[in-house]
Amino acid sequence: MKHVNADNQPEIVKEFLLSLNLDDDGSIIECGGKLIHVTQPNNAKVIADIQSGYDEMLDGKGRAFGEADASIRSELGFTPRDS
């Protein structure tokens, strides 16, 4: 997994990253149609709402949010989350 330390980036990059205003609802950052970062929500109700929508979208055949999160992290080359 590649670790990018924003402290070592140009000031304009740091300002942009700080302007993203990521919060506890979780965020997905895309660039050029590719997923480049995912933050998982910390709010249990938000996670339940996402799972419900995900299940509905796939007609009840959706994966658990944690499983989907693990798959996305793996595809992006990130290590699994600590439980």
Backbone bond lengths (Angstrom), bond angles and torsions (degrees), N, CA, C in turn:
res aa  C-N    CA-C-N  psi(-1)  N-CA   C-N-CA  omega(-1)  CA-C   N-CA-C  phi
1 M - - - 1.450 - - 1.520 107.99 -
2 K 1.300 116.03 134.29 1.456 120.68 177.47 1.524 109.49 -86.92
3 H 1.305 116.03 130.37 1.467 122.71 177.71 1.528 107.08 -104.11
4 V 1.323 116.17 121.65 1.461 120.94 178.40 1.517 107.91 -107.40
5 N 1.312 116.62 114.15 1.456 121.93 178.22 1.529 108.18 -89.06
6 A 1.320 116.83 109.23 1.462 121.10 -177.71 1.524 112.01 -63.67
7 D 1.330 117.57 -22.47 1.461 119.76 178.57 1.531 111.63 -63.11
8 N 1.327 116.39 -22.86 1.466 120.65 -178.91 1.528 112.69 -94.62
9 Q 1.324 116.79 4.54 1.459 121.37 -178.83 1.528 110.12 -93.77
10 P 1.336 116.89 161.64 1.472 119.79 177.00 1.534 110.92 -58.70
11 E 1.303 116.40 154.30 1.468 122.44 -177.10 1.522 112.15 -54.07
12 I 1.328 117.67 -39.55 1.471 121.18 -178.75 1.527 110.84 -63.41
13 V 1.318 118.35 -34.78 1.464 122.52 177.87 1.525 109.56 -68.49
14 K 1.334 116.67 -45.01 1.467 120.18 178.59 1.530 110.80 -61.01
15 E 1.337 116.82 -43.24 1.459 120.19 179.30 1.523 110.66 -61.57
16 F 1.331 117.14 -41.61 1.458 120.22 178.84 1.522 110.86 -63.68
17 L 1.319 118.04 -48.10 1.455 121.24 -179.07 1.523 111.20 -59.48
18 L 1.308 116.91 -42.02 1.464 120.32 179.58 1.528 111.68 -69.65
19 S 1.327 117.55 -23.64 1.468 120.82 -179.91 1.526 112.30 -78.44
20 L 1.333 118.58 -10.59 1.460 120.85 -176.91 1.520 112.61 -67.80
21 N 1.323 117.70 -20.89 1.455 122.13 175.03 1.534 112.19 54.41
22 L 1.325 116.77 52.43 1.457 121.78 177.95 1.519 108.50 -69.65
23 D 1.324 117.02 142.04 1.454 119.41 -177.48 1.522 112.06 -137.62
24 D 1.319 116.14 -172.22 1.462 121.75 -175.97 1.525 113.98 -70.06
25 D 1.333 118.24 -9.95 1.463 120.40 178.25 1.521 111.66 -79.51
26 G 1.328 117.51 -5.96 1.452 121.54 -178.68 1.519 110.90 86.54
27 S 1.312 115.79 159.48 1.454 120.74 -177.71 1.519 109.98 -149.49
28 I 1.316 115.39 152.55 1.453 122.41 172.25 1.518 106.15 -126.36
29 I 1.312 116.21 128.40 1.458 120.89 179.00 1.527 107.53 -113.56
30 E 1.326 115.95 126.21 1.459 122.23 179.45 1.515 109.38 -119.16
31 C 1.319 115.19 153.40 1.459 120.94 174.26 1.522 107.18 -149.68
32 G 1.303 117.28 126.45 1.456 120.87 -179.58 1.517 113.25 60.03
33 G 1.343 116.82 31.22 1.452 121.49 -179.61 1.516 114.58 78.31
34 K 1.332 117.21 4.07 1.457 121.03 179.53 1.520 109.63 -111.21
35 L 1.315 114.51 139.30 1.457 121.03 175.32 1.524 108.14 -70.08
36 I 1.337 117.14 124.54 1.459 117.76 178.73 1.525 112.95 -114.98
37 H 1.340 117.61 -14.06 1.465 119.26 177.43 1.522 110.00 -164.29
38 V 1.327 115.67 140.11 1.458 121.55 177.12 1.524 107.72 -132.77
39 T 1.326 116.77 130.24 1.458 119.92 170.73 1.518 107.25 -113.62
40 Q 1.298 115.87 131.75 1.465 121.17 -179.15 1.521 109.49 -81.45
41 P 1.344 116.80 138.57 1.458 118.58 177.25 1.529 111.26 -63.46
42 N 1.312 115.79 148.68 1.460 121.31 178.36 1.526 111.49 -97.95
43 N 1.313 117.14 -6.07 1.453 122.90 -175.79 1.534 109.49 -94.25
44 A 1.329 117.98 119.84 1.472 122.48 -176.24 1.531 111.57 -59.37
45 K 1.338 118.68 -37.54 1.460 121.15 179.61 1.519 110.27 -66.84
46 V 1.314 117.09 -40.63 1.467 120.28 178.59 1.525 109.90 -62.90
47 I 1.337 116.77 -43.13 1.465 120.73 178.52 1.526 110.08 -61.35
48 A 1.336 117.99 -43.91 1.472 121.80 178.70 1.528 110.79 -62.54
49 D 1.330 117.48 -40.61 1.466 121.10 178.56 1.526 111.13 -65.17
50 I 1.325 116.43 -41.50 1.471 120.52 177.99 1.518 109.70 -63.06
51 Q 1.339 116.58 -45.79 1.465 120.55 -179.72 1.517 110.70 -61.23
52 S 1.322 117.37 -42.47 1.459 121.51 179.59 1.527 110.61 -61.18
53 G 1.322 116.68 -47.30 1.463 120.91 178.69 1.516 112.07 -63.83
54 Y 1.323 116.06 -38.73 1.463 121.84 179.28 1.524 109.86 -64.87
55 D 1.339 117.27 -45.31 1.462 121.51 178.35 1.531 110.74 -62.18
56 E 1.345 115.72 -43.83 1.460 120.60 -179.41 1.525 110.40 -63.36
57 M 1.334 116.29 -42.52 1.457 121.03 -179.49 1.531 110.89 -59.95
58 L 1.305 117.08 -37.97 1.464 121.18 -178.15 1.524 112.03 -99.65
59 D 1.329 116.24 19.77 1.464 122.30 177.70 1.529 111.48 55.04
60 G 1.324 115.86 46.75 1.468 120.29 176.04 1.511 114.66 78.95
61 K 1.326 117.25 3.29 1.462 119.81 -178.11 1.520 111.96 -102.53
62 G 1.325 116.78 14.63 1.463 120.83 -177.87 1.512 112.96 -71.43
63 R 1.308 115.29 158.64 1.459 121.52 175.24 1.519 108.71 -87.07
64 A 1.315 115.70 159.07 1.465 119.53 174.42 1.521 108.34 -60.54
65 F 1.337 116.65 147.47 1.462 121.01 -178.36 1.525 111.04 -53.89
66 G 1.335 116.73 -44.24 1.466 120.54 -179.74 1.517 111.98 -61.11
67 E 1.326 116.56 -37.28 1.465 120.62 179.33 1.528 110.35 -69.56
68 A 1.333 116.33 -42.83 1.461 120.14 177.90 1.522 110.14 -64.07
69 D 1.330 116.64 -41.67 1.465 121.90 177.95 1.521 110.01 -60.08
70 A 1.336 117.29 -45.67 1.465 121.51 -179.72 1.526 110.62 -62.60
71 S 1.326 116.78 -39.77 1.458 120.85 179.65 1.529 111.16 -64.88
72 I 1.328 116.15 -44.90 1.467 120.28 179.16 1.518 110.09 -63.08
73 R 1.339 116.75 -44.77 1.474 120.54 179.29 1.522 110.43 -59.99
74 S 1.331 116.92 -40.93 1.457 121.39 179.75 1.531 110.50 -64.52
75 E 1.342 116.32 -45.61 1.463 120.72 179.49 1.526 111.73 -60.89
76 L 1.332 116.10 -32.93 1.467 120.20 -179.73 1.531 112.10 -86.03
77 G 1.340 116.58 -4.21 1.465 119.93 178.48 1.521 114.38 86.33
78 F 1.341 117.46 13.30 1.461 120.74 178.79 1.526 110.14 -86.18
79 T 1.298 116.94 154.77 1.459 121.13 175.72 1.516 109.10 -75.24
80 P 1.345 117.60 156.69 1.472 120.62 177.66 1.525 111.16 -60.91
81 R 1.332 115.11 151.12 1.477 119.65 175.81 1.510 109.85 -69.70
82 D 1.323 116.15 147.91 1.464 120.42 171.50 1.511 108.21 -73.60
83 S 1.333 117.11 135.24 1.473 120.24 -179.88 1.494 111.08 -81.95
